[in-house]
Amino acid sequence: MEGYFFNRLASVIYRQGNSFFDKELADTPVGCGQQFFLLLVYENPGISALDLARQGRFDKGTVTKAVQKLIAQECIRWEADKKDGRVRHLYATQKGEQILDEVRRVREAWNAILVQGMTAEEVAQAHRLLKKMAENAYCYKK
């Protein structure tokens, strides 16, 4: 494995992606750090913050910051659970729903940039390999 610097390559993609999303979404109330959460909330109405963290494999602090910003920007709202007031269910607002097409467009544009010059087979292989690497990273316990 000597000579393979996956962290460096993943870091380049991550940083460039953040820059791209921030630039492309500058006219919206969301940036690179919130777009993923807005989509998950919209696609899973009533999801809890804990389930949001689990599904996206984020730590609770990251989810809390993103949710707070989206609530402040009036893109999502929360409702307390009727049985357990400690649980908050998240929903996209009309304002949040109005920018989803733009968020999806930007995601598709970034993905197109990443796979430029690749065959369909290479794209599928890259997806499989990155998915496996992400799973390995997530499941690693020391």
C-alpha positions as CSV (number, residue, x, y, z in Angstrom):
1,M,0.0,0.0,0.0
2,E,3.0,2.2,0.1
3,G,2.6,5.2,-2.2
4,Y,-1.2,5.4,-2.0
5,F,-2.2,8.6,-0.3
6,F,-6.0,8.2,-0.2
7,N,-6.3,10.9,2.5
8,R,-4.7,13.5,0.3
9,L,-6.8,12.6,-2.7
10,A,-10.0,12.5,-0.6
11,S,-9.0,15.8,0.9
12,V,-8.6,17.5,-2.5
13,I,-12.0,16.3,-3.6
14,Y,-13.6,17.4,-0.3
15,R,-12.0,20.9,-0.3
16,Q,-12.7,21.5,-4.0
17,G,-16.2,20.3,-3.6
18,N,-16.9,22.6,-0.6
19,S,-15.5,25.5,-2.6
20,F,-17.7,24.6,-5.6
21,F,-20.8,24.2,-3.5
22,D,-20.3,27.5,-1.6
23,K,-19.7,29.4,-4.9
24,E,-22.6,27.8,-6.8
25,L,-25.1,28.1,-3.8
26,A,-24.0,31.6,-2.9
27,D,-27.4,33.0,-3.9
28,T,-29.3,30.5,-1.6
29,P,-29.5,30.4,2.2
30,V,-27.5,27.1,2.2
31,G,-23.9,26.3,1.6
32,C,-21.8,23.2,1.3
33,G,-22.3,22.3,4.9
34,Q,-26.1,22.3,4.9
35,Q,-27.1,21.1,1.4
36,F,-26.8,17.4,2.4
37,F,-29.0,17.8,5.5
38,L,-31.7,19.8,3.7
39,L,-32.0,17.0,1.1
40,L,-32.1,14.3,3.8
41,V,-34.8,16.2,5.7
42,Y,-36.9,16.8,2.6
43,E,-36.6,13.1,1.5
44,N,-37.3,11.9,5.1
45,P,-40.1,14.1,6.5
46,G,-40.2,13.9,10.3
47,I,-36.7,12.5,10.6
48,S,-35.1,13.1,14.0
49,A,-31.6,14.7,14.4
50,L,-30.3,11.4,15.8
51,D,-31.5,9.5,12.7
52,L,-30.1,12.2,10.5
53,A,-26.7,11.6,12.1
54,R,-27.0,7.9,11.7
55,Q,-28.1,8.0,8.1
56,G,-25.4,10.5,7.0
57,R,-22.9,9.0,9.4
58,F,-22.2,12.3,11.0
59,D,-21.4,13.1,14.6
60,K,-24.2,14.8,16.6
61,G,-22.3,18.1,16.8
62,T,-22.1,18.4,13.0
63,V,-25.8,17.6,12.7
64,T,-26.7,20.1,15.4
65,K,-24.8,22.9,13.7
66,A,-26.3,22.2,10.3
67,V,-29.8,21.9,11.7
68,Q,-29.5,25.1,13.7
69,K,-28.3,27.0,10.6
70,L,-31.1,25.6,8.4
71,I,-33.7,26.5,11.1
72,A,-32.2,30.0,11.4
73,Q,-32.4,30.3,7.6
74,E,-36.0,29.1,7.7
75,C,-35.3,26.1,5.4
76,I,-36.4,23.5,7.9
77,R,-38.5,23.5,11.0
78,W,-38.8,21.1,13.9
79,E,-41.8,19.7,15.9
80,A,-41.6,18.1,19.3
81,D,-42.6,14.4,19.4
82,K,-46.1,14.1,20.9
83,K,-45.0,11.1,23.1
84,D,-41.4,12.2,23.9
85,G,-40.9,16.0,24.0
86,R,-37.1,15.5,23.9
87,V,-37.3,14.1,20.4
88,R,-37.6,16.7,17.6
89,H,-38.9,15.8,14.1
90,L,-37.5,17.8,11.2
91,Y,-39.4,19.0,8.1
92,A,-38.4,21.1,5.1
93,T,-40.2,24.4,4.9
94,Q,-41.6,25.9,1.8
95,K,-38.5,28.1,1.6
96,G,-36.3,25.0,1.9
97,E,-38.3,23.2,-0.8
98,Q,-37.9,26.1,-3.2
99,I,-34.2,25.8,-3.3
100,L,-34.0,22.0,-3.6
101,D,-33.9,22.0,-7.4
102,E,-30.9,24.3,-7.3
103,V,-29.2,22.1,-4.7
104,R,-29.8,19.0,-6.9
105,R,-28.6,20.9,-10.0
106,V,-25.3,21.8,-8.2
107,R,-24.8,18.3,-7.0
108,E,-25.3,16.9,-10.5
109,A,-22.9,19.5,-11.9
110,W,-20.2,18.6,-9.3
111,N,-20.6,14.8,-10.0
112,A,-20.3,15.5,-13.7
113,I,-17.0,17.3,-13.1
114,L,-15.7,14.4,-11.0
115,V,-16.4,11.8,-13.6
116,Q,-15.4,13.8,-16.6
117,G,-13.5,11.6,-19.1
118,M,-14.5,8.4,-17.4
119,T,-16.4,5.5,-19.0
120,A,-19.7,4.3,-17.4
121,E,-17.8,1.3,-16.2
122,E,-15.1,3.4,-14.6
123,V,-17.8,5.5,-12.9
124,A,-19.5,2.4,-11.5
125,Q,-16.2,1.0,-10.3
126,A,-15.2,4.2,-8.7
127,H,-18.6,4.4,-6.9
128,R,-18.2,0.8,-5.7
129,L,-14.7,1.4,-4.4
130,L,-15.4,4.7,-2.7
131,K,-18.5,3.2,-1.1
132,K,-16.4,0.3,0.2
133,M,-13.6,2.6,1.5
134,A,-16.2,4.8,3.2
135,E,-17.7,1.7,4.9
136,N,-14.2,0.5,6.0
137,A,-13.5,4.0,7.5
138,Y,-16.8,4.1,9.3
139,C,-16.6,0.6,10.7
140,Y,-13.0,0.9,11.9
141,K,-12.8,0.7,15.6
142,K,-9.5,0.9,17.5
